């Protein structure tokens, strides 16, 4: 996700895959991937809607608070 963010020069970007295609591309189980994406959303690291992702900027203090 970070690489796509850098490539688009934005924290908000679309990926050219649906969830199944993304899982296939990453060679992982779609259900497991969706679970991890949901966790990232609940922890306010990302926002997502279908193939649109937005990375939530955080600082070192935020990362330490989540441990």
C-alpha positions, 0 to 999 in steps of 0.5 A: 500500500505504501508503494502505491501511495508513493507512486500516486503521490497521495495517501488516497489511491485506487488499485486496479484489482478487486479483492479477489484479484488482489488476493490472487496477486499477493498469493494469499487467501482472500478471507484472511486478507479481508480480515487484515484489511478490516483490522487496519480499518478498525485501528484507523491505519487505513480507510477503504471502499472497494478498490479505493484506499486511503492511508491515514497519516500517523506519527511515531507516538501513534504507533507506540500508543497502539502497542 
